[in-house]
Amino acid sequence: MHRRLFPRALALLALVATAATAGAPGATAESPTPATTQLRATIDRILGDARLDGAQASVVVVDTSTEQTLYDRNGDRRLIPASNTKLLTSTAALALLSPGHRFTTDVRTTGKRRAGLLSGNLYLRGGGDPTMLAADYDALAARVAADGVRVVTGNLIADDTRYDRTRLGPDWTWDDEPYYYAAQVSALTVAPDTDYDAGTVIVHAAPATRAGAPAVVSTTPPTGYVRIDNRAQTVAEGETSISIEREHGGNTVVVTGQIAVGDAPASDWVTVWEPTGYAADVFRTALHRHGVRVLGRTVLGQPTPEAAHPVARHDSMSLGELMTPFLKLSNNGHAEVLTKEIGRVLSGAGTWSAGLTAISEYVADTGMDTGTLRQRDGSGLSRRNLVPATEFVDLLAAVRAEPWFGTWYEALPIAGQPERFVGGTLRSRMAGTPAAGNVHAKTGSLTGVSGLSGYVTSADGHLLAFSILLNNYLTASVKGFEDQIAVALAGYREGATTTARMAPPAVPETPRTPEGLECSWVKPITC
């Protein structure tokens, strides 16, 4: 395994020499400049808001140019990081797999062939690609037909054995299961659109042409793998109130509520039960569409024989390219696939355990003290993840030396940039402030948990690495406090001489996230 080595002792030596902690409580650096003193007082006032009473905060800011700690409040306190966990997973993936790494999905055959008859099985072998669309399976089916296969006498085997069969992450809660941020993980899966939420189907409910008729329900992609129980009605007028829920343990999706004539369709992303079967259904339908009949059954989870002959192949986008949808939209499924892929490539075991071990080794080499943190999954959905802010900042400072840093830095959400694949989960935050177009950072949200960790360039051109972790608050949202701190950092100038009291900077209001929902899956809301 190739890893860059960043001995922690050397990394900390320079930091200790200039380390400072913020005003209350704790020590401060000797003779801080007026600008630094003012910055610390400003952040203290932001964190002193009554809405954070009883909450926990871990906040660290380091100037990567000078290695000076500009602010440290409870930096060594372990807090739940939510999707800030993806900083560990994404950097380890780029380092251990390489930006050029691709996932391969291929079709292979066994048995004898005569004219258009294949006497044997057809194997669809998954390589973990979380970006496989129905169109990609259609292209594979078209190549099988172009190879002259018309009838397969054996079975269609859906091979998902690259990874283990543990579908849901450690510690994920049962009530998250139907939502696409907690989709089941398989080496063979389908994404419904180019947000690449693999293992989900989009269910649409449109009004009929007349009141009293059932709503018109469809799916993207079209699939018989999901059974629709349509109880929704079309009404003449009134507010649309459609609910779309998948029943536990199967693929029956119940659609209830009402939708008014002429209203736009209501849509929701729903996880499927057993994504391997979903992929096999989409592929088998595509084969039929291209004139290829499979006489046997669909069989899940059997390995492809080494002697099987290749017929068709699809390679994913590169890992460097995948970083954009992964980090911009905080895609949990991508994080978990990458965790298992790291385990598979480095140790031959496509498991969470193997992947997390390798991630831990990599981030330890960058200078993180892995004895002070716990990572239980790749995405941050587990509430047993615990990371101190100072360890995030150590990672952020160290990876600037990596050859892939530019790719990764641009893949982070960027404050105030409205394009979804530029601003990502920060696209409607800090607009119109010095932080807009400046802050590159990873967001994170669970109920009572929020985080923002990344980079901001100060007013005098220094790249600051920061981590803000807030836990155990009762207010609806604390995103505004994170934004105030980030804007203050963007306006920070070390050479400033004023000692005037600086009020916490005003920032536009951040859209609120519905209670209990993880930001990565709330499509209409930026968090």
C-alpha positions in Angstrom: 0.0 0.0 0.0 1.4 3.4 -1.0 1.0 6.1 1.5 2.6 9.5 2.0 4.1 9.9 5.4 3.5 13.0 7.5 4.9 12.2 10.9 2.7 13.7 13.5 5.5 14.8 15.8 7.0 17.0 13.0 3.6 18.4 12.1 2.8 19.3 15.7 6.2 20.8 16.5 5.5 24.0 14.5 1.9 24.2 15.7 2.8 23.9 19.3 5.3 26.7 19.1 2.6 29.2 18.0 -0.6 27.5 19.3 -3.1 29.7 21.0 -6.5 29.1 22.4 -9.4 31.5 22.3 -10.5 33.7 25.1 -12.9 31.7 27.2 -11.8 29.4 28.6 -8.1 28.5 28.2 -4.7 30.1 27.5 -3.9 32.4 24.6 -0.7 32.8 22.6 1.9 35.3 23.8 1.4 38.8 22.4 -1.3 38.1 19.9 -1.8 40.8 17.3 -4.7 43.1 17.7 -6.3 41.5 14.6 -6.1 38.1 16.1 -7.4 39.3 19.5 -10.3 40.9 17.7 -11.0 37.7 15.6 -11.1 35.6 18.7 -13.5 38.0 20.5 -15.8 38.0 17.4 -16.0 34.2 17.3 -16.5 34.1 21.0 -19.5 36.4 20.7 -20.9 34.3 17.9 -20.7 31.2 20.0 -22.0 33.0 23.0 -25.5 33.3 21.5 -28.2 32.1 23.8 -29.5 29.7 21.2 -26.3 27.7 21.8 -26.8 27.5 25.6 -26.3 23.9 26.7 -24.8 22.9 23.3 -21.3 21.8 22.6 -18.9 23.5 20.2 -15.5 22.5 18.9 -14.0 25.2 16.7 -10.4 25.4 15.4 -8.8 27.8 12.9 -5.2 27.5 11.6 -3.3 29.8 9.2 -1.7 27.2 6.9 0.8 29.8 5.7 2.3 30.4 9.2 1.0 27.3 11.0 -0.4 29.6 13.7 -3.5 28.6 15.5 -5.8 31.6 15.3 -8.6 30.2 17.3 -9.2 27.1 19.4 -12.2 26.4 21.5 -12.5 22.8 22.8 -10.5 21.7 19.8 -9.7 18.4 21.3 -13.3 17.6 22.2 -14.8 14.6 20.4 -18.1 15.5 18.7 -20.4 13.9 16.2 -19.2 15.3 12.8 -22.1 14.1 10.5 -21.1 14.5 6.9 -17.8 16.1 7.7 -16.7 12.5 8.0 -16.6 12.5 4.2 -13.4 14.5 4.5 -11.6 11.4 5.8 -13.2 9.0 3.3 -12.7 11.2 0.2 -9.0 12.0 0.9 -8.2 8.4 1.7 -9.9 7.3 -1.5 -7.9 9.7 -3.7 -4.7 8.7 -2.0 -5.2 4.9 -1.9 -7.2 4.3 -5.1 -5.8 7.3 -7.2 -7.9 9.9 -9.0 -7.8 7.7 -12.2 -9.5 4.8 -10.5 -12.6 3.5 -12.3 -15.4 1.0 -11.5 -16.1 -1.6 -14.2 -19.4 -3.3 -14.8 -19.2 -6.1 -17.4 -21.2 -8.9 -19.0 -19.7 -12.4 -19.5 -21.0 -15.7 -20.8 -20.3 -19.4 -20.2 -21.3 -22.4 -22.3 -21.3 -23.0 -26.0 -22.5 -20.6 -28.7 -24.1 -21.6 -32.0 -25.6 -18.9 -34.2 -27.7 -16.8 -31.9 -28.1 -19.4 -29.2 -26.0 -19.3 -26.0 -26.2 -22.6 -24.2 -25.2 -21.4 -20.7 -25.5 -18.5 -18.3 -25.2 -14.8 -18.8 -23.3 -13.0 -16.0 -23.8 -9.3 -15.1 -20.8 -8.6 -12.9 -20.8 -5.5 -10.7 -17.7 -3.5 -9.9 -19.2 -1.2 -7.4 -20.1 1.6 -9.8 -22.5 4.0 -8.0 -23.1 6.0 -11.2 -24.7 3.2 -13.3 -27.8 4.5 -15.0 -30.6 2.6 -16.8 -29.0 4.0 -20.0 -25.7 2.3 -19.2 -27.4 -1.0 -18.7 -29.2 -0.5 -22.0 -25.9 0.1 -23.7 -24.6 -3.2 -22.2 -27.6 -5.0 -23.5 -27.2 -3.5 -26.9 -23.6 -4.8 -27.1 -24.8 -8.3 -26.1 -27.3 -8.1 -29.0 -24.7 -6.8 -31.3 -22.5 -9.8 -30.4 -25.1 -12.0 -32.0 -26.7 -13.4 -28.9 -30.5 -13.9 -29.3 -31.4 -16.6 -26.8 -29.8 -17.5 -23.5 -30.8 -21.0 -22.4 -29.4 -20.5 -18.9 -29.9 -18.0 -16.1 -29.1 -14.3 -15.8 -26.6 -14.2 -12.9 -26.3 -10.9 -11.1 -22.8 -11.0 -9.5 -22.4 -8.5 -6.7 -19.7 -10.5 -4.9 -17.0 -7.7 -5.1 -18.4 -6.5 -1.8 -20.0 -8.3 1.1 -23.7 -8.6 1.6 -24.0 -6.2 4.5 -26.3 -3.7 2.9 -26.8 -1.1 5.6 -24.1 0.8 7.5 -23.1 0.2 11.1 -25.3 2.0 13.6 -27.8 3.4 11.0 -31.2 3.8 12.5 -34.2 1.9 11.3 -36.3 5.0 10.5 -33.7 6.2 8.0 -34.0 3.1 5.8 -36.6 4.3 3.3 -34.8 7.6 2.5 -32.2 7.7 -0.2 -29.5 9.0 2.0 -29.5 5.6 3.6 -29.7 3.4 0.5 -28.5 -0.2 0.6 -25.0 -0.7 -0.6 -24.2 -3.2 -3.3 -21.5 -3.8 -5.9 -24.3 -3.9 -8.5 -26.8 -1.2 -8.4 -28.7 1.5 -10.3 -28.9 5.3 -10.0 -32.1 7.0 -11.3 -30.5 10.2 -12.5 -27.2 12.1 -12.6 -27.2 13.0 -9.0 -26.2 9.3 -8.8 -28.2 8.3 -5.7 -27.5 4.6 -6.3 -30.0 2.1 -5.0 -33.0 4.4 -5.3 -35.9 4.9 -7.6 -37.7 8.2 -8.2 -41.5 7.9 -7.8 -43.7 10.5 -9.5 -47.3 11.2 -8.7 -49.1 13.3 -11.3 -52.7 14.4 -11.4 -55.2 12.7 -13.7 -57.2 14.8 -16.2 -60.3 14.8 -14.0 -61.1 15.0 -10.3 -61.9 11.8 -8.6 -59.6 9.7 -10.6 -56.5 8.1 -9.1 -53.2 10.0 -9.4 -51.0 8.8 -12.2 -47.9 7.2 -10.7 -44.7 6.3 -12.6 -41.0 5.7 -11.8 -37.6 6.7 -13.0 -36.2 4.5 -14.3 -39.3 2.4 -15.3 -39.0 -0.9 -13.5 -41.1 -3.8 -12.4 -38.9 -4.4 -9.4 -40.9 -1.8 -7.4 -44.6 -2.5 -6.8 -46.8 0.6 -6.6 -49.8 0.6 -4.2 -51.5 3.8 -5.5 -54.0 5.2 -3.0 -53.6 8.9 -4.1 -56.5 10.8 -5.6 -56.9 13.7 -8.0 -58.9 16.6 -6.7 -60.5 19.6 -8.4 -58.6 22.0 -6.3 -56.7 22.2 -3.0 -53.2 21.8 -1.7 -51.2 18.9 -3.0 -50.2 16.5 -0.2 -48.6 13.4 -1.6 -46.8 10.9 0.6 -44.6 8.2 -0.9 -43.3 5.5 1.5 -41.7 2.1 0.9 -42.8 -0.6 3.2 -40.1 -2.3 5.3 -38.7 -5.6 4.0 -39.8 -5.3 0.4 -40.4 -3.1 -2.6 -44.0 -2.1 -2.2 -44.2 1.7 -2.4 -47.5 3.1 -1.0 -48.6 6.4 -2.5 -51.3 8.3 -0.6 -52.8 11.8 -0.4 -54.2 14.1 -3.0 -53.0 16.2 -6.0 -55.0 18.9 -7.8 -55.8 18.9 -11.5 -53.2 20.9 -13.3 -50.6 20.7 -10.5 -47.0 19.7 -11.2 -46.2 16.1 -10.4 -44.9 15.4 -6.9 -41.7 13.3 -6.8 -39.6 11.6 -4.2 -36.5 9.4 -4.1 -37.2 6.0 -2.5 -34.6 3.3 -1.6 -35.1 -0.2 -3.0 -34.8 -3.4 -1.0 -31.9 -5.4 -2.5 -30.3 -3.2 -5.2 -28.7 -6.2 -6.9 -32.1 -7.4 -7.9 -33.0 -3.9 -9.1 -30.0 -3.8 -11.4 -30.7 -7.2 -12.7 -34.3 -6.2 -13.5 -33.3 -3.1 -15.3 -30.7 -5.1 -17.4 -33.0 -8.0 -18.1 -35.7 -5.5 -19.4 -33.0 -3.9 -21.6 -32.0 -7.3 -23.0 -35.6 -8.0 -24.0 -35.9 -4.5 -25.6 -32.9 -5.4 -27.8 -34.2 -8.8 -28.8 -32.3 -11.0 -26.3 -34.4 -13.6 -24.5 -33.1 -15.2 -21.3 -35.0 -18.5 -20.8 -33.7 -19.1 -17.2 -34.3 -17.3 -13.9 -32.6 -14.3 -12.5 -30.1 -15.4 -9.8 -28.6 -13.0 -7.3 -25.2 -13.1 -5.7 -23.3 -15.9 -7.5 -19.7 -15.2 -8.6 -18.7 -15.1 -12.2 -16.5 -18.0 -13.3 -12.9 -17.0 -14.2 -13.3 -18.8 -17.5 -16.4 -16.8 -18.5 -15.9 -14.9 -21.8 -16.3 -11.1 -21.9 -19.1 -9.7 -24.1 -19.7 -6.1 -23.0 -18.1 -3.7 -20.5 -18.8 -0.3 -19.0 -16.2 1.8 -17.2 -17.3 4.6 -14.8 -16.1 8.1 -14.7 -12.8 8.5 -12.9 -12.6 8.8 -9.2 -11.4 12.4 -9.6 -14.5 13.2 -11.6 -16.7 11.4 -9.1 -15.5 13.7 -6.4 -17.8 16.4 -7.7 -21.2 14.8 -7.3 -19.9 13.0 -4.2 -18.8 16.1 -2.2 -20.9 18.8 -3.8 -24.2 16.9 -3.0 -22.8 15.1 0.0 -23.7 11.7 -1.4 -23.8 9.1 1.3 -23.9 6.2 -1.0 -20.7 7.2 -2.7 -18.9 7.4 0.6 -19.9 3.9 1.6 -19.0 2.4 -1.8 -15.6 4.1 -1.6 -15.1 2.7 1.8 -15.8 -0.9 0.6 -13.8 -0.3 -2.6 -10.8 0.7 -0.5 -11.1 -2.4 1.5 -11.4 -4.6 -1.6 -8.4 -3.0 -3.5 -6.1 -2.9 -0.5 -6.9 -6.1 1.3 -9.2 -8.2 -0.9 -12.2 -7.7 1.4 -15.0 -5.4 0.2 -16.3 -4.7 3.7 -16.8 -1.7 6.0 -14.3 -3.1 8.4 -11.5 -3.5 5.9 -12.1 -0.1 4.3 -12.3 1.8 7.6 -9.0 0.2 8.7 -7.3 1.4 5.6 -8.8 4.9 5.9 -7.6 5.1 9.5 -4.1 4.2 8.5 -4.0 6.8 5.7 -5.3 9.7 7.9 -2.9 8.7 10.6 -0.1 9.1 8.1 -1.3 12.7 7.3 -1.0 13.6 11.0 -4.4 12.9 12.5 -4.3 11.3 15.9 -6.6 8.4 15.3 -6.4 7.5 18.9 -8.6 10.5 19.6 -11.4 9.7 17.1 -13.8 7.0 16.0 -15.0 6.4 12.4 -17.9 3.9 12.0 -18.9 4.5 8.4 -17.8 6.4 5.3 -20.5 9.0 5.2 -21.1 10.3 8.7 -24.7 8.9 9.0 -23.7 6.9 12.1 -24.0 8.9 15.4 -21.1 6.8 16.8 -18.6 8.7 14.7 -16.6 11.1 16.9 -13.9 13.5 15.7 -12.4 16.5 17.3 -12.2 19.7 15.3 -8.4 19.9 15.7 -8.0 16.6 13.9 -10.0 17.8 10.9 -7.8 20.8 10.7 -4.7 18.6 10.9 -6.0 16.7 7.9 -7.0 19.8 6.0 -3.5 21.3 6.5 -1.7 18.1 5.5 -3.5 17.2 2.3 -2.5 20.4 0.6 0.7 18.6 -0.2 -1.0 15.8 -2.1 -0.8 15.8 -5.9 -4.6 15.5 -6.2 -5.3 18.4 -3.8 -6.5 20.8 -6.6 -9.1 18.3 -7.8 -10.4 17.6 -4.3 -10.4 21.3 -3.3 -12.6 22.2 -6.3 -14.9 19.4 -5.5 -15.8 20.8 -2.1 -19.0 22.9 -1.9 -18.3 26.6 -2.5 -20.2 29.2 -0.6 -22.7 31.4 -2.5 -22.3 29.8 -5.9 -25.8 29.0 -7.2 -24.9 26.2 -9.6 -25.6 22.9 -7.9 -22.4 21.2 -9.1 -20.3 24.3 -8.0 -21.9 25.5 -4.8 -23.3 22.2 -3.8 -24.7 22.2 -0.3 -23.3 25.7 0.2 -24.9 27.2 -2.9 -27.4 29.4 -1.0 -25.2 30.2 2.0 -23.0 33.3 2.5 -24.1 34.9 -0.8 -23.1 38.5 -1.0 -20.4 38.3 1.6 -16.6 38.1 1.5 -17.0 34.3 2.0 -19.0 33.8 -1.3 -16.9 32.1 -3.9 -14.2 31.8 -1.3 -15.1 29.2 1.3 -14.6 25.6 0.1 -15.9 23.4 2.9 -17.8 20.2 3.7 -21.2 20.6 5.4 -22.8 18.2 7.8 -26.2 17.8 9.4 -28.1 15.4 11.6 -30.8 16.4 14.1 -28.9 18.3 16.8 -25.6 18.0 14.9 -24.0 20.5 12.5 -20.6 20.9 11.0 -18.6 23.0 8.5 -15.0 22.2 7.9 -12.7 23.4 5.1 -10.8 26.4 3.8 -11.2 30.1 3.5 -8.8 32.7 2.1 -8.4 35.6 4.5 -8.4 39.2 3.4 -4.6 39.2 3.3 -4.4 36.1 1.1 -3.6 33.5 3.6 -5.3 30.1 3.3 -7.0 29.3 6.6 -8.1 25.7 7.5 -11.0 25.6 9.9 -13.4 23.2 11.5 -16.7 24.1 13.2 -18.6 21.3 15.0 -21.8 22.0 16.9 -23.7 19.3 18.8 -26.6 19.0 21.2 -28.4 22.2 20.3 -32.2 22.5 20.4 -32.7 25.4 18.1 -34.0 24.6 14.5 -30.7 25.5 12.8 -27.2 26.7 13.7 -26.0 27.2 10.1 -26.1 30.9 10.6 -23.5 30.7 13.3 -21.2 28.7 11.1 -21.7 31.2 8.3 -20.9 34.2 10.6 -17.6 32.5 11.6 -16.7 31.8 8.0 -17.4 35.4 7.0 -15.3 36.7 9.8 -12.5 34.5 8.7 -12.8 35.8 5.1 -12.5 39.4 6.4 -9.6 38.6 8.7 -6.4 40.6 8.0 -3.4 39.9 10.1 -1.9 43.4 9.5 -5.0 45.2 10.8 -4.3 47.5 13.7 -7.8 48.5 14.8 -8.8 47.4 18.3 -12.4 48.5 18.0 -15.0 46.0 19.0 -16.2 44.1 15.9 -19.8 42.9 15.8 -20.4 39.4 14.4 -20.8 39.8 10.7 -24.3 39.6 9.3 -25.0 36.9 6.7 -28.2 36.0 4.7 -30.5 33.7 6.4 -29.8 30.0 5.7 -32.8 27.8 4.6 -34.0 25.7 7.4 -33.8 21.9 7.2 -36.9 19.9 8.3 -36.4 18.5 11.7 -34.7 15.1 11.7 -33.6 15.2 8.1 -30.0 14.8 6.9 -29.1 17.6 4.5 -27.5 15.3 1.9 -30.9 14.0 0.8 -33.1 17.0 1.0 -33.1 17.9 -2.6 -35.0 21.2 -2.6 -33.1 22.6 0.4 -29.5 23.6 0.7 -27.9 23.0 4.0 
